[in-house]
Amino acid sequence: MPILRSIVTTLFSPGGRIARRGFCAGMIAVTAIIALAEPPLVDGAGPRAAILIFLPCYWAYFSLMSRRCHDTGHSAVWLVILAVPLLGFAWLVAVLFFRRGDPGANPYGPDPHSPAPDYLVVKAVS
């Protein structure tokens, strides 16, 4: 169950940060879900039933992009730039897919590449 909880949190929670590898894996997974589930759903239940798959998937896209914006030090409000036809998509690809995240902690959380703190700390006696 912890793995399932981690996947759900990664895909549906817009807060925090996500590294490029996790972002790309999440985008591929959501795109695959849409590509595999949409045709049978539309053929079997009709186009209106496709909303059952599209709404959660679009929320997952938003959450992943929001977390990736946070990793690069931007607010999720920057996703509004996608409304600009060509420039928005170019920005999305350049920043979210290719730009390295901020090293260390930023206002949105700790660095996803930093090692987890050790749960056992022993002070040395000198």
N, C-alpha and C positions, 0 to 999 in steps of 0.2 A: 503494500500500500504506500510506503513512502515514495516509491518511484512514480506511481500514478499521481500522487499529490504534487510532486515536483514538476511533472509534465503539465498538469493543469495550472499550477502557479505560473510556470514559464509562459504558457500560451495565453492565459486570460487575465493576468495581473499586470496593469500598465505601470506600476511603480517599481522603482529600483533600476538596476543596470543589467545589461546582458552583453557578453562578448560577441565578436563577429562570428565565431564558429557556431555558437548557440543560436544566434540570430539567423544565419543562413540555413541551419538545420531546421529551425522552426518554420521559416518561410517555405522551404521545400516540402516539409511535412504537410502544412496547411494547403499548399497548392496541389499536392498529390491527393489529399482528401477531397478537395473540390473536383479534381479531374476524374476521380474514380466514383464518387458518390452522385455527382450531378446528373450524368446521362440516365442511369437507371431510375433515379428518383423522378426526373422529368417525364420519362417514358411511362413509368408505372402510375404515378399519382398526379401528374400534370405540372405545368410551370409554377403554379402557386405554391406547390409543396416544396419547391426548391428553396424557398425562403427558410425552411427548417435547417438547411445546411449552410446557406449563405450568411445569415446573420451571425452565428457563432464564428464562422471562419473569418468574416470581415472584422469582428471584434478581436480575434486572435492576431490578424494582420496589424491592426491598430496597436494592440498591446506590445507586439514585438517591435514595431517601429518606434513606439514611444520609449520603450526601454533602451533601444539602441541610441536614440537621440540623447537620452540621459547619460549614456556611457560616453558620448562625445562632448558632453558639457552643454548641450542645448535643451531647451524646454520642449515639451511635446507640441507646443503651439507652433513650432517651426514646421510641423506637418501640413499646415495650411498652405505652404508654398506649393504643394502638389496641385493646387487649383490653377497655377500658372502652367499652360500647356507643355511646352518643351523644357523650359528651365526647371520646373518643379521635378520632373522625372530625372533630369540630369543631376540635380542636387541630391535627390534620393539615392541614386546609384553611387555617386561620388562619396557622399558622407557616410551613409549607412552601411554600404557594402565594403568600401575600401579604406576609409579613414580609421586610424587607430584610435582607440578610446583614451580618455584622459588617464594618465598614470596616477596611481594613488586614489585616495578618496576625493569625491567632489560633493556638491550639495545634494546629489541624488543617491548617494550610497557609497559603499566601499568598492574598490577596484575588483572586478570579477576574476582577475588573474592573480590577485594576491592570495597567498596560501591562507587557509583557515587557521585561526589561532589554536594552539595546542590546548586541549582540555585539561591537561595536567601540567602545572607549573610548580617546580620545586626550586626554592631559593637556596643558593649555595652558601654555606657558612664559611666565613673567612677568618 
